[in-house]
Amino acid sequence: YSLSDTLVVGRFLGKEALAAVGASSALIVLISSIIIGLTMGSSVLFAEYHASKNHASLSKAISTATIFISLFSLVISLILIAFLPAFLTLFQVPLEAFPLAKKYLYIVLSGLFFLSLYNIASAILRSIGDSRTPLIFLIIATVINVAFDFIFVIFTPLGVVGPALSTLLAQIFSALPLMFYTLRKL
């Protein structure tokens, strides 16, 4: 999502907006990597229980991982949002990009919960042998993100808030349907 946000912002909103979104991507990649690592680690356990047909342990592992990773993402979101200026300073965001980076990140960080849900559902599906469905949902979400990037930047005067909202919407449109699909499949 950050790549399409960066491309659209750089093309249509100017260098300060590009600096804000580009500098924000380091923080987003760091947090996303932690969430992906947690879900990938969980998927090993899911796959083991699924292969051994231990449905009770699989169910317990899925619920425990879902609760832990969801709460982790919510707590991290709150911490990052509460101390965002300090994190922007730590990541050496240029001062002229600071206000725009804050606007962008407040919205994107509020969607970490949905990023977690998508990755949990993907991990569950991959662990039971379905790697295609999460990819399809990700492709659809990426198309949604790119489309809304253009709509929110070109046709509305939202500035960097537009790409942030498109990222949030794409995360919601990938996470919730995939989680419902996953729950029905189990």
Secondary structure, DSSP 8 states (H G I E B T S, - for coil): -HHHHHHHHHHHT-HHHHHHHHHHHHHHHHHHHHHHHHHHHHHHHHHHHHHTT-HHHHHHHHHHHHHHHHHHHHHHHHHHHHTHHHHHHHTT--GGGHHHHHHHHHHHHTTHHHHHHHHHHHHHHHHTT--HHHHHHHHHHHHHHHHHHHHHHHSS--TTHHHHHHHHHHHHHHHHHHHHHHHHH-
